[in-house]
Amino acid sequence: MKNTLRSLLNDRAVMDSLLGDRDQLRTELETASGGAGPLPGLEALRQGDLAPRLDAVLEGREAPGTASGGLNALEAIILLRGRPVLLVQQDMWQPPRSSEIAKWLGDPTQAGNPLRRRLPSVGRIEIVGDDDHDYIGTGWMLTEDVLITNRHVAEAFGVKRGDGAFAFRRQPVGEEIRVRADFKREYERPDLLQVGVRELIYIAPPGDIFPDMALLRLDRGGPALPPPVELDDKPLIIDPNNPQTLAVIGYPAEDSRNDAMASRQIFDGIYRVKRLSPGRVMTVAPNGRLLEHDCTTLGGNSGSPVINLTTGRACGLHFAGTYRSRNFAVTAGWLKAQLAELETRRVFLAPQRDETRALQEAPLRVHRPAHFAGRDGYRANFLGDHADLEVPMPEIDGDLVAQLAAGGDFPDGELKYCHFSVKMRGDRRQPFFTAVNIDGRKLFNFPRGRDVWYLDGRLGAEFQAGEPLYVGNPLDRGHLVRRLDPAWGDSREEAKLAEEDTFHFTNCSPQHEELNQRTWLSLEDYILGNANTRDFRASIFSGPVMATGDKPYREVPLPREFWKVAVMVNEATDSLSATGYLLSQAGLIRNLEFVFGPYKTYQVPIALIESKTGLSFELDLYDPMANTESTDARELTGPEDLLL
């Protein structure tokens, strides 16, 4: 990587390193300038003619004969300054000298630091009983018992059989090579956390068509495994003035392919233990498959996760580099695509969770029918007593009516809560829809405590997806009526009762934990607070899109889209205004274990929601998008995109 003087001076981490070692820098600058005159200040350096000479100092310190070029140097030092490699001890990194690097990483003593939470999940891959080649790379937890590493690491002990499966290579004496991962191996720490590799799930074929990755199944019969590291779904910021900050976690080993003097300077002679290497993204390939970064690595870092310091998630799988040029990683997007392909071909099979144990451990909390006495439910005339302002709940069309879960006390299927109602679809164990009235003038803002969810005792448990659906996976109990939407009233007690009513599984639909889309969550707030809404009131209908192709999980089909219809009275026209919205998480749950894709919020004609759900709202007259094609949609990136 040819760094210009300007880019180096603009990198505050590099300058921290330089200013921390002024004497050595002064000597090098005097040598580069031929001893002519006083040394200029940094601002002068930014504009002066010493740029080529300082470039030579900073770029040309490697010893003669250093290997370079191509991907043969599988790990590499990129910058000699400003890219420290920090020791990890007791799952914390040593404080960096650079205040800029410290700002990137955050406080390592804080248990909630997202980067700190990743450290225990990265292990050293070791060959058992081979003293000469006991340690060959790095890997990290991808799912609850699957480790991901590089193909070229796994090829040292694994081979593809003739039937397409993978097997451990055999030693000269005929025994299979045994492999383990050690998730400790910290500097001057005796602790070990060694877990055997019991199965080679997948080793990618050689070549550039496939990502340099391999998947290893770990033994679950020993110590508890560390948690998985989630794959990132946020695009990396490619800004030459402020590129995205990253960190590589791994086990660098002494590596003759890099300059010996540079290695001693950066690593202080300490190798083969867990380290954290901060840096920045350099670029992402046009096809989105490879990212280049300048985090310092050596042999042994193969298979390390590249952590996006903004999200705390893995944005890449490190695999190669060229000394003083660039390091390479497979992007999270390419990993997701390949993992989805493996699932389609049934090459990668996620472990079967113990459903019986999940059922046994899941708490059974039920509110009996008497608990709901006096609930008012949704009011059709909430927006006004005039007939033109009434907004009845939608009708369920056709054969779907037969799936309505109803009981003796609610033959029409309406479950009434404080300020909202729900109608359940029994065969899907999820709501057809929820309907809530919101009075923005009387809202209370209760802080969120510890979520406790209940079954509704007015309805059979077989019609509700309860706690066992959400045990041991990345599914959230997704509120359909937002927690604070009905939390209003003439008293705090009334509002609190309404908030607590939202924590029933009848108001819940399984959503991936990544589904926390700001625009979607702020729709009601914007309509109440910024639109021309009379009396700050609105009626909101919400629900899942229950399609025939939804993938079942623990006997509950997972919806890939969610919808919302918002109705208010426009102060200027004194008539109803109704708008419809869709949120898709199809890419998030295609493979629950590890395919996480983007999701978006769209404003759509209400007629499109009707066609997807089998519901009839009869609100076309008040929909500003009613005259557009039924498939038209407006992508919403913020409230300013709303058409009201």
VEXGU-984081 format. One record per residue (C-alpha): residue in one letter; x negated, y, z negated. Coordinates in Angstrom, 3 decimals, decimal comma. Each point is the difference from the previous one (the first is absolute). Layout:
<nodes>
NODE/a/X/Y/Z
...
</nodes>
This chain:
<nodes>
NODE/m/0,000/0,000/0,000
NODE/k/-1,626/3,238/1,118
NODE/n/0,946/2,575/-2,657
NODE/t/-0,367/3,648/0,861
NODE/l/-1,217/2,324/-2,726
NODE/r/3,359/1,750/-0,080
NODE/s/1,954/-3,178/-0,664
NODE/l/-2,383/-0,943/-2,806
NODE/l/0,207/3,405/-1,631
NODE/n/3,791/-0,152/0,183
NODE/d/0,038/-3,360/-1,779
NODE/r/0,148/0,995/-3,658
NODE/a/-0,939/-3,472/-1,204
NODE/v/-3,181/0,121/2,090
NODE/m/-0,809/3,463/-1,306
NODE/d/0,571/-1,158/-3,589
NODE/s/-2,605/-2,675/0,603
NODE/l/-2,438/2,410/1,621
NODE/l/0,326/2,632/-2,706
NODE/g/-0,480/-2,678/-2,626
NODE/d/-3,458/-0,705/1,391
NODE/r/-1,320/3,465/0,931
NODE/d/-3,682/-0,737/-0,487
NODE/q/-0,048/-2,886/2,436
NODE/l/2,084/1,978/2,488
NODE/r/-2,365/2,996/-0,306
NODE/t/-2,985/-2,175/0,816
NODE/e/1,754/-1,507/2,997
NODE/l/1,122/3,411/1,283
NODE/e/-3,481/1,452/-0,382
NODE/t/-1,399/-2,898/1,988
NODE/a/2,671/0,387/2,671
NODE/s/-0,558/3,784/0,296
NODE/g/-3,789/-0,272/0,116
NODE/g/-0,346/2,014/-3,205
NODE/a/0,933/3,233/1,773
NODE/g/1,457/2,559/-2,396
NODE/p/2,537/-0,269/-2,832
NODE/l/2,735/-2,551/0,178
NODE/p/3,423/1,359/1,051
NODE/g/3,155/-0,370/-2,074
NODE/l/2,780/-2,407/0,919
NODE/e/2,052/2,690/1,740
NODE/a/-2,975/0,865/2,161
NODE/l/-0,502/-3,659/0,757
NODE/r/3,552/-0,155/1,295
NODE/q/-0,876/2,483/2,730
NODE/g/-3,768/-0,167/0,323
NODE/d/-2,382/-1,671/2,426
NODE/l/-1,173/-2,572/-2,558
NODE/a/2,942/-2,228/0,926
NODE/p/-1,961/-2,346/2,291
NODE/r/-2,831/-0,274/-2,518
NODE/l/2,308/-0,711/-2,954
NODE/d/1,883/-2,483/2,161
NODE/a/-3,307/-1,748/0,518
NODE/v/-0,628/-0,070/-3,737
NODE/l/3,444/-1,350/-0,828
NODE/e/0,298/-2,317/2,975
NODE/g/-3,528/-1,320/0,473
NODE/r/-1,211/-1,412/-3,283
NODE/e/0,298/-3,687/0,869
NODE/a/-3,186/-2,010/0,078
NODE/p/-1,427/-1,157/3,350
NODE/g/1,511/-3,152/1,424
NODE/t/3,453/0,393/-1,616
NODE/a/2,668/-2,019/1,799
NODE/s/2,783/2,018/1,598
NODE/g/2,651/-0,196/2,659
NODE/g/2,918/-2,314/0,676
NODE/l/1,940/-1,974/-2,592
NODE/n/-2,865/-2,320/-0,876
NODE/a/-0,732/1,988/-3,148
NODE/l/3,179/-1,141/-1,674
NODE/e/-0,094/2,593/-2,796
NODE/a/-1,715/3,371/0,046
NODE/i/-1,140/3,075/-1,845
NODE/i/1,375/2,995/1,885
NODE/l/-0,883/3,143/-1,981
NODE/l/-3,068/0,172/-2,211
NODE/r/1,619/2,651/-2,182
NODE/g/3,491/0,674/-1,269
NODE/r/1,157/-3,625/0,215
NODE/p/-0,936/-1,646/-3,316
NODE/v/0,642/-3,659/-0,794
NODE/l/1,394/-0,081/-3,524
NODE/l/-0,371/-2,921/-2,375
NODE/v/3,207/-1,537/-1,331
NODE/q/0,114/-1,144/-3,624
NODE/q/3,077/-1,086/-1,955
NODE/d/2,127/0,834/3,044
NODE/m/-1,155/3,624/0,013
NODE/w/-2,537/1,738/2,213
NODE/q/-2,922/1,972/-1,354
NODE/p/0,507/3,788/0,129
NODE/p/-1,485/1,434/3,204
NODE/r/-2,482/2,870/-0,123
NODE/s/1,965/1,859/2,646
NODE/s/2,984/2,010/-1,267
NODE/e/1,541/-0,329/3,457
NODE/i/-0,195/-3,807/-0,077
NODE/a/1,412/0,031/-3,533
NODE/k/2,951/2,011/1,280
NODE/w/0,593/-2,536/2,803
NODE/l/0,041/-2,957/-2,373
NODE/g/1,828/1,407/-2,998
NODE/d/-0,531/-1,011/-3,610
NODE/p/-1,206/-3,634/-0,279
NODE/t/1,079/-0,188/-3,642
NODE/q/3,673/0,504/0,873
NODE/a/1,776/-3,349/0,286
NODE/g/2,510/1,531/2,414
NODE/n/-2,674/1,049/2,491
NODE/p/1,043/-1,865/3,197
NODE/l/-3,605/-0,594/1,038
NODE/r/-0,872/-1,506/-3,376
NODE/r/2,909/-2,444/0,379
NODE/r/-1,637/-1,374/3,177
NODE/l/-3,349/-0,849/-1,574
NODE/p/1,043/-3,277/-1,730
NODE/s/1,467/-1,335/3,268
NODE/v/-3,323/-0,052/1,898
NODE/g/-2,183/-3,088/-0,358
NODE/r/-3,363/-1,388/1,049
NODE/i/0,258/-3,060/2,266
NODE/e/-2,447/-2,654/-1,118
NODE/i/-1,071/-3,464/1,179
NODE/v/-0,136/-2,284/-3,014
NODE/g/-3,292/-1,812/-0,608
NODE/d/-2,028/1,744/2,727
NODE/d/-2,639/2,001/-1,850
NODE/d/-1,448/1,426/3,219
NODE/h/3,301/1,126/1,522
NODE/d/2,298/0,169/-3,003
NODE/y/1,513/3,352/0,935
NODE/i/1,147/0,852/3,524
NODE/g/2,514/2,823/-0,046
NODE/t/2,967/1,792/-1,522
NODE/g/3,739/-0,680/0,004
NODE/w/3,116/1,520/-1,563
NODE/m/3,465/-1,117/-1,012
NODE/l/2,536/0,381/2,780
NODE/t/2,916/-1,831/-1,606
NODE/e/0,499/-1,776/-3,295
NODE/d/-2,468/-2,808/0,835
NODE/v/-1,509/0,888/3,389
NODE/l/-3,415/1,628/0,417
NODE/i/-0,911/1,851/3,203
NODE/t/-3,562/0,296/1,262
NODE/n/-1,870/0,084/3,312
NODE/r/-0,101/-2,727/2,608
NODE/h/-3,801/0,065/0,030
NODE/v/0,002/-0,570/-3,781
NODE/a/2,390/-2,967/0,156
NODE/e/-1,892/-1,576/2,905
NODE/a/-2,868/-0,678/-2,423
NODE/f/2,110/-2,646/-1,745
NODE/g/3,048/-0,595/2,211
NODE/v/0,676/-1,483/3,422
NODE/k/3,035/-0,536/2,208
NODE/r/1,007/-3,624/0,426
NODE/g/1,233/-1,611/3,184
NODE/d/3,623/0,140/-1,188
NODE/g/-0,180/3,771/-0,395
NODE/a/-0,230/-0,003/-3,799
NODE/f/-3,080/1,131/-1,916
NODE/a/-2,329/-2,003/-2,226
NODE/f/-3,028/0,550/-2,194
NODE/r/-3,326/-0,756/1,627
NODE/r/-1,956/-2,935/-1,367
NODE/q/-3,415/0,052/-1,547
NODE/p/-2,779/-2,223/1,444
NODE/v/0,854/-2,624/-2,625
NODE/g/3,576/-0,106/1,231
NODE/e/1,803/1,830/-2,790
NODE/e/2,275/2,951/0,742
NODE/i/-1,393/3,426/-0,801
NODE/r/1,720/1,426/-3,044
NODE/v/0,811/3,708/-0,062
NODE/r/1,224/2,343/-2,713
NODE/a/0,690/3,667/-0,595
NODE/d/-1,354/1,796/-3,045
NODE/f/1,922/3,184/-0,770
NODE/k/-2,531/1,308/-2,566
NODE/r/-3,767/-0,144/0,669
NODE/e/-0,525/3,466/-1,408
NODE/y/-3,376/1,528/-0,803
NODE/e/-1,343/-1,071/-3,408
NODE/r/3,329/-1,582/-0,895
NODE/p/0,188/-3,730/-0,822
NODE/d/3,694/-0,396/0,821
NODE/l/1,054/-2,274/2,854
NODE/l/3,382/-0,610/1,591
NODE/q/-0,561/-2,880/2,395
NODE/v/2,817/-1,510/2,053
NODE/g/-0,412/-2,846/2,476
NODE/v/1,046/0,189/3,644
NODE/r/2,288/-2,975/0,610
NODE/e/1,090/0,590/3,600
NODE/l/-1,238/1,723/3,136
NODE/i/3,190/1,474/1,430
NODE/y/-1,374/1,830/3,015
NODE/i/-3,283/1,008/1,613
NODE/a/0,374/2,355/2,964
NODE/p/-1,538/-1,099/3,319
NODE/p/-3,197/1,798/1,039
NODE/g/0,154/3,014/2,281
NODE/d/1,559/3,441/-0,058
NODE/i/3,548/-1,164/0,794
NODE/f/0,566/-1,055/-3,608
NODE/p/-0,857/1,893/-3,190
NODE/d/-3,044/-1,226/-1,910
NODE/m/2,020/-1,567/-2,808
NODE/a/0,607/-3,238/-1,852
NODE/l/2,565/-1,071/-2,609
NODE/l/-0,857/-2,239/-2,956
NODE/r/2,441/-1,588/-2,449
NODE/l/-1,221/0,111/-3,602
NODE/d/0,558/-2,528/-2,747
NODE/r/2,832/1,075/-2,289
NODE/g/-0,684/-2,610/-2,664
NODE/g/-2,680/2,011/-1,801
NODE/p/-0,172/3,582/-1,270
NODE/a/2,632/2,539/1,010
NODE/l/-0,725/1,499/3,388
NODE/p/-0,404/3,747/0,456
NODE/p/2,841/1,912/1,655
NODE/p/0,151/0,486/3,777
NODE/v/-1,297/3,145/1,691
NODE/e/2,776/1,469/2,120
NODE/l/-0,663/0,809/3,634
NODE/d/0,359/3,672/0,832
NODE/d/2,673/1,310/2,339
NODE/k/-1,077/3,646/0,084
NODE/p/-1,883/1,291/3,043
NODE/l/-3,555/1,056/-0,741
NODE/i/-0,768/3,707/0,243
NODE/i/-2,470/0,614/2,820
NODE/d/-0,933/3,599/-0,746
NODE/p/-3,615/0,974/0,747
NODE/n/0,211/2,782/-2,601
NODE/n/1,487/-2,168/-2,752
NODE/p/-0,070/-3,700/0,891
NODE/q/1,810/-2,585/-2,103
NODE/t/-1,904/-1,224/-3,061
NODE/l/-0,530/-3,747/-0,447
NODE/a/-1,701/-2,505/-2,271
NODE/v/-1,437/-3,444/0,729
NODE/i/-0,047/-2,545/-2,838
NODE/g/-2,362/-2,937/0,338
NODE/y/-3,237/-1,770/-0,862
NODE/p/-2,898/1,449/2,039
NODE/a/-3,079/-2,197/0,189
NODE/e/-3,603/0,860/0,775
NODE/d/-0,090/0,346/3,773
NODE/s/-3,134/0,218/2,154
NODE/r/2,031/1,265/2,945
NODE/n/0,108/3,413/-1,694
NODE/d/-2,976/2,214/-0,812
NODE/a/-1,694/-1,244/-3,171
NODE/m/-0,767/3,508/-1,301
NODE/a/3,601/1,127/0,509
NODE/s/1,313/-3,109/-1,742
NODE/r/-2,245/0,527/-3,023
NODE/q/1,009/3,649/-0,198
NODE/i/3,744/-0,715/0,089
NODE/f/0,272/-3,369/-1,775
NODE/d/-2,854/0,372/-2,530
NODE/g/-0,907/-3,648/0,511
NODE/i/3,369/-1,265/-1,306
NODE/y/1,847/-2,367/2,335
NODE/r/2,530/-2,860/0,017
NODE/v/2,379/1,637/-2,519
NODE/k/3,299/1,810/0,427
NODE/r/-0,325/3,523/1,331
NODE/l/2,214/2,807/1,242
NODE/s/-1,108/2,051/3,014
NODE/p/1,843/3,268/0,733
NODE/g/-0,009/1,588/3,423
NODE/r/2,125/1,386/2,787
NODE/v/1,737/-1,266/3,097
NODE/m/-1,857/0,904/3,176
NODE/t/2,476/-1,001/2,677
NODE/v/2,675/-2,538/0,908
NODE/a/-0,098/-1,806/3,341
NODE/p/2,647/1,109/2,541
NODE/n/1,655/-3,429/-0,193
NODE/g/0,267/0,355/-3,790
NODE/r/-1,911/-3,202/-0,727
NODE/l/-3,316/1,225/-1,364
NODE/l/-0,961/2,794/-2,344
NODE/e/-3,514/1,325/-0,414
NODE/h/-1,200/1,251/-3,373
NODE/d/-3,160/1,224/-1,703
NODE/c/0,262/-1,815/-3,352
NODE/t/-3,361/-1,554/-0,870
NODE/t/-0,068/-3,803/0,387
NODE/l/-2,535/-2,826/0,192
NODE/g/0,093/-3,694/0,754
NODE/g/2,463/-1,535/-2,443
NODE/n/2,625/2,698/0,606
NODE/s/1,489/-2,080/2,817
NODE/g/3,668/-0,432/-0,839
NODE/s/0,224/3,047/-2,282
NODE/p/3,231/2,007/-0,166
NODE/v/-0,102/3,587/1,217
NODE/i/2,254/1,947/-2,360
NODE/n/1,807/3,163/1,074
NODE/l/-0,584/2,273/-2,989
NODE/t/3,194/1,931/0,716
NODE/t/2,301/-3,025/-0,220
NODE/g/-2,105/-2,423/-2,057
NODE/r/0,690/-2,760/2,540
NODE/a/-2,199/-1,967/2,402
NODE/c/-0,200/1,758/3,356
NODE/g/-2,625/-2,364/1,400
NODE/l/-2,089/-3,171/-0,237
NODE/h/-3,703/0,823/0,300
NODE/f/-1,990/-2,288/2,304
NODE/a/-2,977/1,646/1,723
NODE/g/-2,208/3,022/0,447
NODE/t/-3,005/1,574/1,643
NODE/y/-2,726/1,527/-2,157
NODE/r/0,212/3,830/-0,201
NODE/s/2,813/-0,037/2,555
NODE/r/3,370/-1,347/-1,172
NODE/n/1,754/-2,809/-1,826
NODE/f/2,988/-1,871/1,420
NODE/a/3,201/-1,327/-1,554
NODE/v/3,120/-1,714/1,307
NODE/t/2,936/2,353/-0,608
NODE/a/2,921/-0,977/-2,223
NODE/g/2,256/0,355/3,038
NODE/w/-1,920/-2,634/1,960
NODE/l/-0,045/-2,276/-3,030
NODE/k/3,770/0,332/-0,364
NODE/a/0,560/-0,769/3,653
NODE/q/-2,195/-3,099/-0,146
NODE/l/1,589/-1,216/-3,224
NODE/a/3,437/0,374/1,553
NODE/e/-1,157/-2,008/3,014
NODE/l/-1,360/-2,731/-2,264
NODE/e/3,307/-0,179/-1,833
NODE/t/1,865/-0,311/3,312
NODE/r/-2,288/-2,871/1,024
NODE/r/0,261/-1,410/-3,539
NODE/v/-3,764/-0,007/-0,324
NODE/f/0,183/1,951/-3,223
NODE/l/2,584/-1,292/-2,439
NODE/a/0,454/1,976/-3,180
NODE/p/0,143/-2,101/-3,136
NODE/q/3,426/-1,024/-1,155
NODE/r/0,856/1,770/-3,208
NODE/d/1,431/-2,020/-2,831
NODE/e/3,668/0,913/0,399
NODE/t/1,074/-2,052/-3,028
NODE/r/-2,514/1,763/-2,216
NODE/a/1,097/3,377/1,348
NODE/l/3,595/-0,805/-0,878
NODE/q/-0,982/-1,159/-3,457
NODE/e/-2,097/3,077/-0,747
NODE/a/2,368/2,590/1,470
NODE/p/2,111/1,614/-2,723
NODE/l/3,780/-0,355/0,303
NODE/r/1,660/3,244/-1,071
NODE/v/3,733/0,412/0,543
NODE/h/2,437/2,774/-0,819
NODE/r/3,382/-1,525/-0,759
NODE/p/3,175/1,434/1,604
NODE/a/0,932/1,950/-3,146
NODE/h/-3,198/2,018/0,396
NODE/f/1,469/1,768/3,047
NODE/a/3,255/1,155/-1,562
NODE/g/1,064/3,492/1,081
NODE/r/-2,390/0,344/2,971
NODE/d/1,418/2,450/2,556
NODE/g/-1,835/-1,228/3,103
NODE/y/-0,204/1,835/3,308
NODE/r/2,622/2,706/0,654
NODE/a/1,161/0,579/3,580
NODE/n/1,245/3,528/-0,801
NODE/f/-3,224/1,057/-1,745
NODE/l/-0,848/2,633/2,645
NODE/g/3,440/1,578/-0,088
NODE/d/3,666/-0,764/-0,589
NODE/h/1,065/0,953/3,524
NODE/a/0,653/-3,038/2,186
NODE/d/-2,536/1,213/2,593
NODE/l/-2,750/-0,183/-2,631
NODE/e/0,721/-3,514/-1,243
NODE/v/-2,747/-2,542/0,700
NODE/p/1,242/-3,555/-0,614
NODE/m/-2,405/-2,895/-0,288
NODE/p/-0,791/-1,712/3,307
NODE/e/2,060/-2,939/1,201
NODE/i/-1,609/-3,410/0,508
NODE/d/0,757/-1,199/3,522
NODE/g/1,120/-3,311/1,435
NODE/d/-1,180/-3,339/-1,299
NODE/l/-2,370/1,630/-2,486
NODE/v/2,922/0,698/-2,321
NODE/a/-0,044/-3,683/-0,927
NODE/q/-3,491/0,504/-1,512
NODE/l/1,202/2,707/-2,405
NODE/a/-0,629/-1,127/-3,587
NODE/a/3,147/0,783/-1,998
NODE/g/1,549/-1,069/-3,292
NODE/g/3,237/0,022/-1,924
NODE/d/-0,675/3,413/-1,552
NODE/f/-1,201/1,511/3,277
NODE/p/1,864/-1,730/2,879
NODE/d/-1,131/2,682/2,463
NODE/g/-3,649/-0,764/-0,860
NODE/e/-0,743/3,437/-1,463
NODE/l/-2,324/-0,143/-3,009
NODE/k/0,390/3,328/-1,800
NODE/y/-2,865/1,646/-1,859
NODE/c/-0,438/3,500/-1,373
NODE/h/0,314/2,310/3,029
NODE/f/-0,678/-2,752/2,568
NODE/s/1,418/-3,248/1,382
NODE/v/-1,388/-3,110/1,695
NODE/k/1,464/-2,640/2,296
NODE/m/-1,999/-3,222/0,137
NODE/r/-0,573/-2,412/2,862
NODE/g/0,057/-3,380/-1,712
NODE/d/-1,821/-2,101/2,614
NODE/r/-2,967/2,438/0,022
NODE/r/0,089/0,763/-3,759
NODE/q/-0,446/3,687/0,845
NODE/p/2,347/2,983/0,345
NODE/f/1,975/0,633/3,144
NODE/f/-0,374/3,596/-1,132
NODE/t/-0,192/2,304/-2,987
NODE/a/1,944/3,261/-0,295
NODE/v/-0,988/2,800/-2,395
NODE/n/1,258/3,492/-0,770
NODE/i/-2,697/2,575/-0,859
NODE/d/0,668/3,272/-1,804
NODE/g/-3,175/2,016/0,302
NODE/r/1,170/2,607/-2,504
NODE/k/0,265/-2,514/-2,840
NODE/l/-3,047/-2,213/0,612
NODE/f/-2,244/-1,100/-2,862
NODE/n/-3,626/-0,929/0,661
NODE/f/-0,774/-2,984/-2,219
NODE/p/-3,604/-1,262/-0,059
NODE/r/-0,350/-3,557/1,242
NODE/g/-0,643/-2,530/-2,711
NODE/r/-0,594/-3,733/0,194
NODE/d/2,359/-1,416/2,629
NODE/v/2,359/-2,659/-1,351
NODE/w/2,399/-1,532/2,533
NODE/y/3,265/-1,815/-0,739
NODE/l/2,427/-2,275/1,772
NODE/d/3,566/1,264/0,167
NODE/g/2,139/-2,470/-1,963
NODE/r/3,118/0,908/1,978
NODE/l/-1,491/-1,883/2,956
NODE/g/-1,375/-3,529/0,192
NODE/a/-3,789/-0,271/-0,251
NODE/e/-0,004/-1,943/3,291
NODE/f/1,003/3,244/1,760
NODE/q/-2,884/2,058/-1,420
NODE/a/-3,740/-0,231/0,757
NODE/g/-1,414/0,159/-3,512
NODE/e/-3,418/0,086/-1,614
NODE/p/-1,429/-3,251/1,504
NODE/l/-0,072/1,611/3,459
NODE/y/-2,566/2,558/-1,175
NODE/v/-2,425/-2,133/-2,043
NODE/g/-3,604/-0,221/1,240
NODE/n/0,285/1,892/3,287
NODE/p/-0,160/3,556/1,381
NODE/l/3,795/0,427/0,132
NODE/d/1,532/2,872/-1,923
NODE/r/3,505/0,192/-1,402
NODE/g/1,090/2,721/2,371
NODE/h/2,630/2,402/-1,320
NODE/l/2,654/0,659/2,630
NODE/v/1,685/2,641/-2,139
NODE/r/-3,001/2,023/-1,121
NODE/r/-0,557/-0,021/-3,745
NODE/l/0,732/3,711/-0,472
NODE/d/2,702/0,468/2,656
NODE/p/2,933/-0,808/-2,335
NODE/a/-1,799/1,373/-3,090
NODE/w/2,262/2,994/-0,414
NODE/g/2,932/0,928/-2,171
NODE/d/1,414/2,350/-2,600
NODE/s/-2,200/-1,604/-2,639
NODE/r/-3,422/-1,568/-0,228
NODE/e/1,620/-3,248/-1,143
NODE/e/2,132/-0,215/3,142
NODE/a/-2,993/0,620/2,258
NODE/k/-2,160/-2,537/-1,869
NODE/l/2,703/-2,652/0,314
NODE/a/0,066/0,544/3,771
NODE/e/-3,788/-0,260/0,256
NODE/e/0,001/-3,259/-1,957
NODE/d/2,759/-1,397/2,227
NODE/t/-2,351/0,189/3,014
NODE/f/-2,135/-2,775/-1,565
NODE/h/2,337/-2,832/1,034
NODE/f/-0,983/-2,550/2,628
NODE/t/3,202/0,878/1,840
NODE/n/-1,678/3,350/0,765
NODE/c/-3,182/-1,677/1,125
NODE/s/-1,461/-1,235/3,273
NODE/p/-3,461/-1,578/0,416
NODE/q/-2,436/2,547/1,360
NODE/h/-3,724/-0,298/0,515
NODE/e/-2,002/1,909/-2,612
NODE/e/-1,479/2,129/2,800
NODE/l/3,474/1,346/0,776
NODE/n/-0,328/3,338/-1,747
NODE/q/0,597/2,330/2,898
NODE/r/0,083/3,617/-1,146
NODE/t/2,419/1,257/2,645
NODE/w/2,454/-2,819/-0,709
NODE/l/-0,077/0,615/-3,731
NODE/s/0,423/3,761/0,337
NODE/l/3,003/0,021/2,337
NODE/e/2,569/0,573/-2,733
NODE/d/-2,182/2,629/-1,671
NODE/y/-0,337/1,951/3,223
NODE/i/3,687/-0,189/0,872
NODE/l/1,001/1,206/-3,470
NODE/g/-2,678/2,640/-0,444
NODE/n/-0,764/1,389/3,447
NODE/a/2,885/-0,672/2,335
NODE/n/3,108/2,208/0,032
NODE/t/1,840/-2,419/-2,309
NODE/r/3,094/1,267/-1,782
NODE/d/-0,105/-0,349/-3,797
NODE/f/-3,212/-2,069/0,248
NODE/r/2,068/-3,146/0,397
NODE/a/-0,468/-2,994/2,281
NODE/s/1,293/-3,530/0,442
NODE/i/-2,620/-2,550/1,047
NODE/f/0,448/-3,510/1,405
NODE/s/-2,994/-2,348/0,159
NODE/g/-0,769/-3,625/0,745
NODE/p/-2,183/-2,547/1,735
NODE/v/0,340/-0,946/3,660
NODE/m/0,740/-3,719/-0,260
NODE/a/-0,968/-1,439/3,385
NODE/t/0,272/-3,616/1,131
NODE/g/-3,770/-0,258/0,498
NODE/d/-0,989/1,080/-3,515
NODE/k/-2,643/-2,302/-1,465
NODE/p/1,138/-1,877/-3,136
NODE/y/-2,205/0,100/-3,062
NODE/r/0,980/-2,023/-3,076
NODE/e/3,342/-0,561/1,712
NODE/v/0,664/3,735/0,378
NODE/p/-0,300/1,502/3,520
NODE/l/-2,219/3,097/-0,167
NODE/p/1,409/3,066/1,783
NODE/r/-2,338/1,779/2,364
NODE/e/1,895/3,286/0,109
NODE/f/1,987/2,172/-2,387
NODE/w/2,598/2,602/0,818
NODE/k/1,473/3,060/-1,629
NODE/v/2,971/2,242/0,861
NODE/a/0,189/3,402/-1,704
NODE/v/3,215/2,051/-0,047
NODE/m/0,384/3,553/-1,262
NODE/v/2,190/3,048/0,574
NODE/n/-1,700/2,639/2,128
NODE/e/0,476/3,347/-1,740
NODE/a/-0,031/1,914/3,278
NODE/t/2,637/-2,096/1,806
NODE/d/1,963/-1,222/-3,030
NODE/s/0,095/-3,463/1,568
NODE/l/-1,768/-3,298/-0,478
NODE/s/-3,492/-0,659/1,315
NODE/a/-1,137/-3,635/0,212
NODE/t/-3,463/-1,248/0,954
NODE/g/-1,479/-3,487/0,312
NODE/y/-3,517/-1,292/-0,616
NODE/l/-1,977/-3,217/0,484
NODE/l/-3,179/-1,140/-1,716
NODE/s/-1,833/-3,016/1,398
NODE/q/-2,393/-2,284/-1,886
NODE/a/-0,048/-2,685/2,707
NODE/g/-3,779/0,124/0,219
NODE/l/-0,347/-0,233/-3,775
NODE/i/1,699/-3,337/-0,567
NODE/r/-0,764/-1,894/3,210
NODE/n/-2,338/-2,060/-2,145
NODE/l/0,601/0,721/-3,642
NODE/e/-3,460/-1,066/-1,088
NODE/f/-2,036/2,489/1,991
NODE/v/1,533/1,660/3,048
NODE/f/0,635/3,603/-0,925
NODE/g/0,916/2,369/2,789
NODE/p/1,256/3,539/0,429
NODE/y/3,534/1,045/-0,762
NODE/k/1,862/3,087/1,101
NODE/t/3,126/1,954/-0,801
NODE/y/2,367/0,917/2,827
NODE/q/3,135/2,071/0,267
NODE/v/2,412/-1,962/2,181
NODE/p/3,631/0,206/1,109
NODE/i/2,304/-1,492/-2,609
NODE/a/1,402/-2,136/2,810
NODE/l/-3,354/-1,790/0,178
NODE/i/0,198/-0,841/-3,707
NODE/e/3,535/-1,298/0,542
NODE/s/-1,199/-2,289/2,797
NODE/k/-2,823/-1,364/-2,163
NODE/t/2,045/-0,560/-3,170
NODE/g/3,576/-0,871/1,009
NODE/l/1,314/2,963/-2,004
NODE/s/2,400/2,734/1,140
NODE/f/-0,468/3,510/-1,431
NODE/e/2,261/2,009/2,336
NODE/l/-2,325/2,990/-0,330
NODE/d/-0,966/0,538/3,653
NODE/l/1,918/3,273/0,088
NODE/y/-2,394/1,437/-2,604
NODE/d/-3,279/-1,514/1,275
NODE/p/-2,275/2,495/1,842
NODE/m/-1,535/-2,958/1,875
NODE/a/3,312/-1,562/0,999
NODE/n/-0,293/1,207/3,589
NODE/t/-3,456/-1,502/0,526
NODE/e/-0,638/-3,485/1,287
NODE/s/0,583/-2,617/-2,682
NODE/t/-3,637/-1,094/0,195
NODE/d/-1,412/3,535/-0,389
NODE/a/-1,971/0,708/-3,142
NODE/r/-1,894/2,968/-1,432
NODE/e/-3,136/-0,972/-1,860
NODE/l/-0,182/1,851/-3,306
NODE/t/-3,404/1,009/-1,301
NODE/g/1,467/2,571/-2,386
NODE/p/3,304/1,638/-0,952
NODE/e/-0,509/2,647/2,658
NODE/d/0,740/-2,665/2,641
NODE/l/3,547/-0,570/-1,278
NODE/l/2,924/0,886/2,257
NODE/l/2,880/0,999/-2,302
</nodes>
